[in-house]
């Protein structure tokens, strides 16, 4: 099975500074898999996830959680914000 190469961003989320998503983690995965940022999407549940995705040049689907609602994710500039993953991702995020 193909594994991503070792990269400073490939570590558990709890080790990212201040619990934030590490933008270089998105970049490391993207460089391994090959698609450009226009073919990637990050799924996150905090404003920090949205910021990390955008810092890496990647769109973000914000999924509301018990701590953050979809309005807060929209305010954080998530490209799409949904209340629950049960309905699936927005079609536009999958194009």
MODELLER restraints for C-alpha pairs under 7 A, 6 or more apart:
rsr = mdl.restraints
at = mdl.atoms
rsr.add(forms.Gaussian(group=physical.xy_distance, feature=features.Distance(at['CA:4:A'], at['CA:29:A']), mean=6.71, stdev=0.5))
rsr.add(forms.Gaussian(group=physical.xy_distance, feature=features.Distance(at['CA:4:A'], at['CA:32:A']), mean=5.98, stdev=0.5))
rsr.add(forms.Gaussian(group=physical.xy_distance, feature=features.Distance(at['CA:7:A'], at['CA:28:A']), mean=6.35, stdev=0.5))
rsr.add(forms.Gaussian(group=physical.xy_distance, feature=features.Distance(at['CA:9:A'], at['CA:22:A']), mean=6.19, stdev=0.5))
rsr.add(forms.Gaussian(group=physical.xy_distance, feature=features.Distance(at['CA:9:A'], at['CA:24:A']), mean=5.26, stdev=0.5))
rsr.add(forms.Gaussian(group=physical.xy_distance, feature=features.Distance(at['CA:9:A'], at['CA:25:A']), mean=3.79, stdev=0.5))
rsr.add(forms.Gaussian(group=physical.xy_distance, feature=features.Distance(at['CA:9:A'], at['CA:28:A']), mean=6.76, stdev=0.5))
rsr.add(forms.Gaussian(group=physical.xy_distance, feature=features.Distance(at['CA:10:A'], at['CA:25:A']), mean=5.69, stdev=0.5))
rsr.add(forms.Gaussian(group=physical.xy_distance, feature=features.Distance(at['CA:13:A'], at['CA:19:A']), mean=6.52, stdev=0.5))
rsr.add(forms.Gaussian(group=physical.xy_distance, feature=features.Distance(at['CA:13:A'], at['CA:21:A']), mean=6.51, stdev=0.5))
rsr.add(forms.Gaussian(group=physical.xy_distance, feature=features.Distance(at['CA:16:A'], at['CA:22:A']), mean=5.90, stdev=0.5))
rsr.add(forms.Gaussian(group=physical.xy_distance, feature=features.Distance(at['CA:20:A'], at['CA:48:A']), mean=5.19, stdev=0.5))
rsr.add(forms.Gaussian(group=physical.xy_distance, feature=features.Distance(at['CA:20:A'], at['CA:49:A']), mean=6.55, stdev=0.5))
rsr.add(forms.Gaussian(group=physical.xy_distance, feature=features.Distance(at['CA:21:A'], at['CA:48:A']), mean=6.05, stdev=0.5))
rsr.add(forms.Gaussian(group=physical.xy_distance, feature=features.Distance(at['CA:21:A'], at['CA:49:A']), mean=5.08, stdev=0.5))
rsr.add(forms.Gaussian(group=physical.xy_distance, feature=features.Distance(at['CA:21:A'], at['CA:52:A']), mean=5.14, stdev=0.5))
rsr.add(forms.Gaussian(group=physical.xy_distance, feature=features.Distance(at['CA:22:A'], at['CA:52:A']), mean=5.74, stdev=0.5))
rsr.add(forms.Gaussian(group=physical.xy_distance, feature=features.Distance(at['CA:23:A'], at['CA:52:A']), mean=4.64, stdev=0.5))
rsr.add(forms.Gaussian(group=physical.xy_distance, feature=features.Distance(at['CA:23:A'], at['CA:53:A']), mean=6.09, stdev=0.5))
rsr.add(forms.Gaussian(group=physical.xy_distance, feature=features.Distance(at['CA:23:A'], at['CA:55:A']), mean=5.74, stdev=0.5))
rsr.add(forms.Gaussian(group=physical.xy_distance, feature=features.Distance(at['CA:23:A'], at['CA:56:A']), mean=4.93, stdev=0.5))
rsr.add(forms.Gaussian(group=physical.xy_distance, feature=features.Distance(at['CA:24:A'], at['CA:56:A']), mean=6.74, stdev=0.5))
rsr.add(forms.Gaussian(group=physical.xy_distance, feature=features.Distance(at['CA:26:A'], at['CA:53:A']), mean=6.87, stdev=0.5))
rsr.add(forms.Gaussian(group=physical.xy_distance, feature=features.Distance(at['CA:26:A'], at['CA:56:A']), mean=6.25, stdev=0.5))
rsr.add(forms.Gaussian(group=physical.xy_distance, feature=features.Distance(at['CA:27:A'], at['CA:56:A']), mean=6.03, stdev=0.5))
rsr.add(forms.Gaussian(group=physical.xy_distance, feature=features.Distance(at['CA:30:A'], at['CA:36:A']), mean=6.90, stdev=0.5))
rsr.add(forms.Gaussian(group=physical.xy_distance, feature=features.Distance(at['CA:37:A'], at['CA:57:A']), mean=5.92, stdev=0.5))
rsr.add(forms.Gaussian(group=physical.xy_distance, feature=features.Distance(at['CA:37:A'], at['CA:58:A']), mean=5.05, stdev=0.5))
rsr.add(forms.Gaussian(group=physical.xy_distance, feature=features.Distance(at['CA:38:A'], at['CA:58:A']), mean=6.86, stdev=0.5))
rsr.add(forms.Gaussian(group=physical.xy_distance, feature=features.Distance(at['CA:40:A'], at['CA:58:A']), mean=6.11, stdev=0.5))
rsr.add(forms.Gaussian(group=physical.xy_distance, feature=features.Distance(at['CA:40:A'], at['CA:59:A']), mean=6.90, stdev=0.5))
rsr.add(forms.Gaussian(group=physical.xy_distance, feature=features.Distance(at['CA:41:A'], at['CA:58:A']), mean=5.85, stdev=0.5))
rsr.add(forms.Gaussian(group=physical.xy_distance, feature=features.Distance(at['CA:41:A'], at['CA:59:A']), mean=4.99, stdev=0.5))
rsr.add(forms.Gaussian(group=physical.xy_distance, feature=features.Distance(at['CA:41:A'], at['CA:60:A']), mean=5.47, stdev=0.5))
rsr.add(forms.Gaussian(group=physical.xy_distance, feature=features.Distance(at['CA:41:A'], at['CA:93:A']), mean=6.94, stdev=0.5))
rsr.add(forms.Gaussian(group=physical.xy_distance, feature=features.Distance(at['CA:42:A'], at['CA:53:A']), mean=6.11, stdev=0.5))
rsr.add(forms.Gaussian(group=physical.xy_distance, feature=features.Distance(at['CA:42:A'], at['CA:58:A']), mean=6.80, stdev=0.5))
rsr.add(forms.Gaussian(group=physical.xy_distance, feature=features.Distance(at['CA:42:A'], at['CA:59:A']), mean=6.27, stdev=0.5))
rsr.add(forms.Gaussian(group=physical.xy_distance, feature=features.Distance(at['CA:42:A'], at['CA:60:A']), mean=4.69, stdev=0.5))
rsr.add(forms.Gaussian(group=physical.xy_distance, feature=features.Distance(at['CA:42:A'], at['CA:61:A']), mean=6.22, stdev=0.5))
rsr.add(forms.Gaussian(group=physical.xy_distance, feature=features.Distance(at['CA:43:A'], at['CA:60:A']), mean=5.75, stdev=0.5))
rsr.add(forms.Gaussian(group=physical.xy_distance, feature=features.Distance(at['CA:43:A'], at['CA:61:A']), mean=4.85, stdev=0.5))
rsr.add(forms.Gaussian(group=physical.xy_distance, feature=features.Distance(at['CA:43:A'], at['CA:62:A']), mean=6.03, stdev=0.5))
rsr.add(forms.Gaussian(group=physical.xy_distance, feature=features.Distance(at['CA:44:A'], at['CA:50:A']), mean=6.60, stdev=0.5))
rsr.add(forms.Gaussian(group=physical.xy_distance, feature=features.Distance(at['CA:44:A'], at['CA:60:A']), mean=6.99, stdev=0.5))
rsr.add(forms.Gaussian(group=physical.xy_distance, feature=features.Distance(at['CA:44:A'], at['CA:61:A']), mean=6.36, stdev=0.5))
rsr.add(forms.Gaussian(group=physical.xy_distance, feature=features.Distance(at['CA:44:A'], at['CA:62:A']), mean=5.13, stdev=0.5))
rsr.add(forms.Gaussian(group=physical.xy_distance, feature=features.Distance(at['CA:44:A'], at['CA:63:A']), mean=6.08, stdev=0.5))
rsr.add(forms.Gaussian(group=physical.xy_distance, feature=features.Distance(at['CA:45:A'], at['CA:62:A']), mean=5.39, stdev=0.5))
rsr.add(forms.Gaussian(group=physical.xy_distance, feature=features.Distance(at['CA:45:A'], at['CA:63:A']), mean=4.92, stdev=0.5))
rsr.add(forms.Gaussian(group=physical.xy_distance, feature=features.Distance(at['CA:45:A'], at['CA:64:A']), mean=5.77, stdev=0.5))
rsr.add(forms.Gaussian(group=physical.xy_distance, feature=features.Distance(at['CA:45:A'], at['CA:65:A']), mean=6.14, stdev=0.5))
rsr.add(forms.Gaussian(group=physical.xy_distance, feature=features.Distance(at['CA:45:A'], at['CA:68:A']), mean=6.97, stdev=0.5))
rsr.add(forms.Gaussian(group=physical.xy_distance, feature=features.Distance(at['CA:46:A'], at['CA:68:A']), mean=6.36, stdev=0.5))
rsr.add(forms.Gaussian(group=physical.xy_distance, feature=features.Distance(at['CA:46:A'], at['CA:73:A']), mean=6.81, stdev=0.5))
rsr.add(forms.Gaussian(group=physical.xy_distance, feature=features.Distance(at['CA:47:A'], at['CA:73:A']), mean=5.85, stdev=0.5))
rsr.add(forms.Gaussian(group=physical.xy_distance, feature=features.Distance(at['CA:47:A'], at['CA:76:A']), mean=5.40, stdev=0.5))
rsr.add(forms.Gaussian(group=physical.xy_distance, feature=features.Distance(at['CA:50:A'], at['CA:60:A']), mean=5.80, stdev=0.5))
rsr.add(forms.Gaussian(group=physical.xy_distance, feature=features.Distance(at['CA:50:A'], at['CA:76:A']), mean=6.81, stdev=0.5))
rsr.add(forms.Gaussian(group=physical.xy_distance, feature=features.Distance(at['CA:50:A'], at['CA:78:A']), mean=5.67, stdev=0.5))
rsr.add(forms.Gaussian(group=physical.xy_distance, feature=features.Distance(at['CA:53:A'], at['CA:59:A']), mean=6.28, stdev=0.5))
rsr.add(forms.Gaussian(group=physical.xy_distance, feature=features.Distance(at['CA:53:A'], at['CA:60:A']), mean=6.06, stdev=0.5))
rsr.add(forms.Gaussian(group=physical.xy_distance, feature=features.Distance(at['CA:59:A'], at['CA:79:A']), mean=6.04, stdev=0.5))
rsr.add(forms.Gaussian(group=physical.xy_distance, feature=features.Distance(at['CA:60:A'], at['CA:78:A']), mean=5.49, stdev=0.5))
rsr.add(forms.Gaussian(group=physical.xy_distance, feature=features.Distance(at['CA:60:A'], at['CA:79:A']), mean=5.37, stdev=0.5))
rsr.add(forms.Gaussian(group=physical.xy_distance, feature=features.Distance(at['CA:60:A'], at['CA:80:A']), mean=6.66, stdev=0.5))
rsr.add(forms.Gaussian(group=physical.xy_distance, feature=features.Distance(at['CA:61:A'], at['CA:78:A']), mean=6.06, stdev=0.5))
rsr.add(forms.Gaussian(group=physical.xy_distance, feature=features.Distance(at['CA:61:A'], at['CA:79:A']), mean=5.98, stdev=0.5))
rsr.add(forms.Gaussian(group=physical.xy_distance, feature=features.Distance(at['CA:61:A'], at['CA:80:A']), mean=4.77, stdev=0.5))
rsr.add(forms.Gaussian(group=physical.xy_distance, feature=features.Distance(at['CA:61:A'], at['CA:81:A']), mean=5.72, stdev=0.5))
rsr.add(forms.Gaussian(group=physical.xy_distance, feature=features.Distance(at['CA:62:A'], at['CA:70:A']), mean=6.99, stdev=0.5))
rsr.add(forms.Gaussian(group=physical.xy_distance, feature=features.Distance(at['CA:62:A'], at['CA:73:A']), mean=5.76, stdev=0.5))
rsr.add(forms.Gaussian(group=physical.xy_distance, feature=features.Distance(at['CA:62:A'], at['CA:78:A']), mean=5.70, stdev=0.5))
rsr.add(forms.Gaussian(group=physical.xy_distance, feature=features.Distance(at['CA:62:A'], at['CA:80:A']), mean=6.04, stdev=0.5))
rsr.add(forms.Gaussian(group=physical.xy_distance, feature=features.Distance(at['CA:62:A'], at['CA:81:A']), mean=4.51, stdev=0.5))
rsr.add(forms.Gaussian(group=physical.xy_distance, feature=features.Distance(at['CA:62:A'], at['CA:82:A']), mean=6.25, stdev=0.5))
rsr.add(forms.Gaussian(group=physical.xy_distance, feature=features.Distance(at['CA:63:A'], at['CA:70:A']), mean=6.68, stdev=0.5))
rsr.add(forms.Gaussian(group=physical.xy_distance, feature=features.Distance(at['CA:63:A'], at['CA:81:A']), mean=5.91, stdev=0.5))
rsr.add(forms.Gaussian(group=physical.xy_distance, feature=features.Distance(at['CA:63:A'], at['CA:82:A']), mean=5.10, stdev=0.5))
rsr.add(forms.Gaussian(group=physical.xy_distance, feature=features.Distance(at['CA:63:A'], at['CA:83:A']), mean=5.90, stdev=0.5))
rsr.add(forms.Gaussian(group=physical.xy_distance, feature=features.Distance(at['CA:63:A'], at['CA:84:A']), mean=6.08, stdev=0.5))
rsr.add(forms.Gaussian(group=physical.xy_distance, feature=features.Distance(at['CA:63:A'], at['CA:85:A']), mean=6.75, stdev=0.5))
rsr.add(forms.Gaussian(group=physical.xy_distance, feature=features.Distance(at['CA:64:A'], at['CA:70:A']), mean=4.98, stdev=0.5))
rsr.add(forms.Gaussian(group=physical.xy_distance, feature=features.Distance(at['CA:64:A'], at['CA:82:A']), mean=6.28, stdev=0.5))
rsr.add(forms.Gaussian(group=physical.xy_distance, feature=features.Distance(at['CA:64:A'], at['CA:83:A']), mean=4.92, stdev=0.5))
rsr.add(forms.Gaussian(group=physical.xy_distance, feature=features.Distance(at['CA:64:A'], at['CA:84:A']), mean=6.28, stdev=0.5))
rsr.add(forms.Gaussian(group=physical.xy_distance, feature=features.Distance(at['CA:70:A'], at['CA:81:A']), mean=5.34, stdev=0.5))
rsr.add(forms.Gaussian(group=physical.xy_distance, feature=features.Distance(at['CA:70:A'], at['CA:82:A']), mean=5.85, stdev=0.5))
rsr.add(forms.Gaussian(group=physical.xy_distance, feature=features.Distance(at['CA:70:A'], at['CA:83:A']), mean=5.71, stdev=0.5))
rsr.add(forms.Gaussian(group=physical.xy_distance, feature=features.Distance(at['CA:73:A'], at['CA:81:A']), mean=6.12, stdev=0.5))
rsr.add(forms.Gaussian(group=physical.xy_distance, feature=features.Distance(at['CA:74:A'], at['CA:81:A']), mean=5.92, stdev=0.5))
